[in-house]
Amino acid sequence: MCDMDKVNQLERLKREFLEYTEIEKGRSLNTVKNYDHYLSVFLKFSKANDPDDINADDLRNYRLWLNRQPAVLGTLKKKTQNYYLIALRSFLKYLTKRGIKSLSPEVIELAKVGEREIDLITPEELDRLLNAPDTATIQGLRDKAILETLFSTGLRVSELCSLSRELDLEAEEFSVRGKGEKVRVVFLSPVAKETIKKYLDKRKDIDDDRMFPMTARSIQRTIRHYSAKAGIGKKVTPHVVRHMFATDLLSNGADLRSVQMLLGHANIATTQIYTHVTDKALRETHKKFHSRRK
């Protein structure tokens, strides 16, 4: 087989892996696009012409190269490096599954990263944010409904954008399709339900069947606007409101498994990061109120 045929074979296997990731694994198009980028970077670096050409030396040199890549602040973060390694490991697992000889995916160990930091605002700042829109206007009603819905449900901004205006609000719960096409149930608080109803009653358009006919980017800009209006110095995003949803539940006694299901996390380890926040709050409470610390 000539070199060009081998190159085409590896590119073909990559394409088939991406199709498998999208169809069989049910990953989002954005994830598939990212995997395509990460794998293309590795294949260009390694100059591998055949799956069997990928070896431990390639991997070691690739990791060194990734670790030395310039970024906005210094070099590429360990967490970002891991995205490249996860894509390569998934590709190698796919090859193994098909019985194609290549480097074992088991040899890829992810870079150790520090404990994940969660961006949060205080409960007082959250209240100011939720009350920042002027509900005397249709735009203010819409924005108030967006904020209350995010905090009531813990939805990702992409999930919020896909909501239908035909939702049964009287049920106070609905199903949402999240990452990996997984379906979960979320719930509306009385305040969120009432605000949505007021907003929909005022809407005049009939052409758009989405509850909030906005892009994810425009919703992010909207929340930044109201965080500034509320006098919040930190960067506030839809995901920060999602973090506040989770920490609010845990701080008030919800169990970790329930919060995992409400957030739509595939792995409970992802949800456990929030316990560090609530643990810190408990430490502060102990420090402030325990008699032996006074």
HELIX and SHEET records of a PDB file:
HELIX    1   1 ASP A    3  ILE A   23  1                                  21    
HELIX    2   2 LEU A   29  SER A   46  1                                  18    
HELIX    3   3 PRO A   51  ASP A   53  5                                   3    
HELIX    4   4 ALA A   56  ASN A   67  1                                  12    
HELIX    5   5 LYS A   78  LYS A   97  1                                  20    
HELIX    6   6 PRO A  105  VAL A  107  5                                   3    
HELIX    7   7 PRO A  123  LEU A  130  1                                   8    
HELIX    8   8 ILE A  138  THR A  153  1                                  16    
HELIX    9   9 VAL A  157  CYS A  161  1                                   5    
HELIX   10  10 LEU A  169  ALA A  171  5                                   3    
HELIX   11  11 LYS A  179  GLU A  181  5                                   3    
HELIX   12  12 PRO A  190  LYS A  202  1                                  13    
HELIX   13  13 ALA A  216  LYS A  229  1                                  14    
HELIX   14  14 PRO A  238  SER A  251  1                                  14    
HELIX   15  15 LEU A  256  LEU A  263  1                                   8    
HELIX   16  16 ILE A  268  THR A  271  1                                   4    
HELIX   17  17 ILE A  273  PHE A  289  1                                  17    
HELIX   18  18 SER A  291  ARG A  293  5                                   3    
SHEET    1   A 2 GLU A 173  ARG A 177  0                                        
SHEET    2   A 2 VAL A 183  PHE A 187 -1                                        
END                                                                             
